[in-house]
């Protein structure tokens, strides 16, 4: 259970192992600390801390776990592991009252305020991102029902959108911090490697990027790009149709053909043939829009239902 991915949870088991109680704190060999609200097992790379004498609340332990993690951050690694025997000697700063005793009430109130703040942010985000409507219209349901019977046709990217554009190299040391997303190759953070203020070519939102590995992504914001990125100019398409085209580009380009030794360039984008729903020899824009709209609702349905449940549960906890 060492590491930050899934807070160190690597699996769910039925093996006969020692079970540690809920309302505990774990600290792994790298100094990562997490509060556990559930009973769990743990490997020997993890120290577990709880009290049978003091009834700490969940919020108090969340505060303490965060303080432990901040105190230990960056101090331990594979070459310098933190063992539970060593962690007993570690001191952490905690708030105190004027009388010099640990101020547990402050911890409780601060974590409560943070919960309330994050809840408001979540509600605002769901509303702003229109992540509330997941009911399919009759038209959307019909488009899904007829999907298997669509007429598909091959189209050339250059013929549809004109010449693709290649970004320009901007070394990491030359990047000036700012607000413009700078897109490079890779999957992490959808290829955004930095936010810059350099004077670079700015590509329009509602376009598609294809990196040197043939991985295509839709961009709903203005951005800069390096020379490992080709930009397909889908600006004039409706948003959902542009997203459909991005998926078609990804399927056609991300086949394993392109790698470090054989990069995908803008010229490759111009030669790319993609399959799209067609009507009278032309891309069926309306059908693409409707299909993506339906897919969007299907994807967000579980998210919205989960969020609604989480918000309701959080409100009940906060009210307590």
PyMOL commands that set and color helices and strands:
alter all, ss='L'
color gray80, all
select helices_A, chain A and resi 5-8+58-72+84-87+104-128+138-145+147-149+157-161+172-174+188-191+239-253+266-270+285-319
alter helices_A, ss='H'
color red, helices_A
select strands_A, chain A and resi 24-28+33-36+46-49+152-156+165-166+177-183+192-196+207-211+216-219+223-225+229-232+273-279+282-283
alter strands_A, ss='S'
color yellow, strands_A
deselect
rebuild
show_as cartoon
